[in-house]
Amino acid sequence: MFVARLWVTNRKLRMQEKIDDRQGFGELIQALSGEVAALRTENQALREEVRQLHGIIDGMRRGDLSAKISAQRDLIDVLPETAVSPHLKHAMNKLDEMNAGGEK
């Protein structure tokens, strides 16, 4: 009889431990879910920031390239016609055609 009560008591304790463990895991999962949601939001914000930085960098590159092309064109305008290579003239004409096509 004593052994049977001891067995039942031990079984109840083990069941209670399992219940407590499950409740603890449930709370842990809820907390981790909140953390995951916060990290996803932060990740999205960082991705948007990176996207904006890429746009700024691309704009700077385009501006720098445009300035270099303008400087090249200014130099070509100043030089005598014979000093400018036909390849450079052709390249500048292609750039003008591309720019004219893009502005339409």
C-alpha positions in Angstrom: 0.0 0.0 0.0 2.8 2.4 0.9 4.6 1.5 -2.3 1.5 2.1 -4.3 1.0 5.5 -2.8 4.7 6.4 -3.3 4.4 5.3 -7.0 1.2 7.4 -7.5 2.9 10.4 -5.8 6.0 10.0 -8.0 3.8 9.7 -11.0 1.9 12.9 -10.1 5.2 14.7 -9.5 6.6 13.6 -12.9 3.3 14.7 -14.6 3.4 18.1 -12.8 7.1 18.5 -13.9 6.1 17.8 -17.5 3.2 20.3 -17.3 5.6 22.9 -15.8 8.1 22.2 -18.5 5.5 22.6 -21.2 4.3 25.8 -19.7 7.8 27.1 -19.5 8.5 26.1 -23.1 5.2 27.9 -24.1 6.3 31.1 -22.4 9.8 30.7 -24.0 8.3 30.2 -27.4 6.1 33.3 -27.0 9.0 35.4 -25.9 11.1 34.1 -28.8 8.3 34.8 -31.3 8.3 38.4 -30.1 12.0 38.6 -30.5 11.8 37.1 -34.0 9.2 39.6 -35.0 11.3 42.5 -33.7 14.3 41.1 -35.6 12.3 40.8 -38.8 11.2 44.5 -38.5 14.8 45.6 -37.8 16.0 43.5 -40.8 13.4 45.2 -43.1 14.5 48.6 -41.8 18.1 47.8 -42.5 17.3 46.5 -46.0 15.5 49.7 -46.8 18.4 51.7 -45.5 20.8 49.7 -47.6 18.6 50.2 -50.6 18.6 54.0 -50.0 22.4 54.0 -49.7 22.7 52.1 -52.9 20.6 54.8 -54.6 22.7 57.6 -53.2 25.9 55.8 -54.3 24.5 55.2 -57.8 23.5 58.9 -58.0 27.0 59.9 -57.0 28.5 57.6 -59.6 26.2 59.0 -62.3 27.1 62.6 -61.2 30.8 61.8 -61.3 30.5 60.1 -64.7 28.5 63.0 -66.0 31.1 65.5 -64.8 33.9 63.5 -66.4 32.0 63.4 -69.7 31.4 67.1 -69.6 35.1 67.8 -68.9 36.0 65.5 -71.8 33.5 67.3 -74.1 34.9 70.7 -73.0 38.4 69.6 -73.8 37.3 68.3 -77.2 35.7 71.6 -77.9 38.9 73.5 -77.1 41.3 71.2 -79.0 41.9 71.6 -82.8 39.9 69.2 -84.9 43.0 67.3 -85.9 44.0 66.7 -82.3 40.9 64.6 -81.5 41.0 61.0 -82.5 38.2 59.6 -84.7 37.5 57.0 -82.1 37.0 59.6 -79.4 34.7 61.6 -81.8 32.7 58.4 -82.5 32.4 57.6 -78.8 31.2 61.1 -78.0 28.7 61.0 -80.8 27.4 57.6 -79.5 27.0 59.2 -76.0 25.1 62.1 -77.5 22.8 59.6 -79.4 22.3 57.6 -76.2 21.5 60.7 -74.2 19.1 62.0 -76.9 17.4 58.6 -77.0 17.0 58.6 -73.2 15.5 62.1 -73.1 12.7 61.3 -75.5 
